[in-house]
Amino acid sequence: MFKLVNFSDLQGKILLSIDQREDVLEFTCATSEKYKMFHIQECCEDIHLEDVIGDLQSLIGHEILLAEEITNSFEKGTNCFTWTFYKIATLKNYVTLKWEGSSNGYYSERVDFVQIN
């Protein structure tokens, strides 16, 4: 089971591990909490992790001081496009996750961030 949470919930946490498998990221915190970032596929949309800017492993063992989501969308014809940037910062390093989404306008282009029970 999981529940949808805000990406900013990572702020103040210390990460023990970050596992990446294609378009899925799993975050394990020192407080035993686990989070998963991915997209729940519906039908006519494509959402994927376009780029990781920085070294995710450099965040391990340091308190997350910034966990911010920034989204920008536009429509072109009958198609919708969304870019979502997730910024994570510690005193040691800064990482940006760039997600790209597109759809016919009827489906979500949102990245799902959930807490795993």
Number of C-alpha atoms within 10 A of each C-alpha: 6 12 11 12 14 13 21 17 15 22 16 14 18 20 22 17 17 18 13 13 7 10 13 14 15 19 20 19 19 14 10 9 14 20 23 22 18 19 20 12 12 10 11 12 19 17 22 19 21 15 12 14 12 14 12 18 14 15 23 21 16 17 19 23 17 19 20 17 15 10 13 10 13 11 13 9 8 9 13 19 19 19 21 21 19 18 18 23 19 20 11 12 16 18 19 20 17 18 23 21 21 22 19 18 16 12 15 21 27 18 18 16 21 19 19 15 9
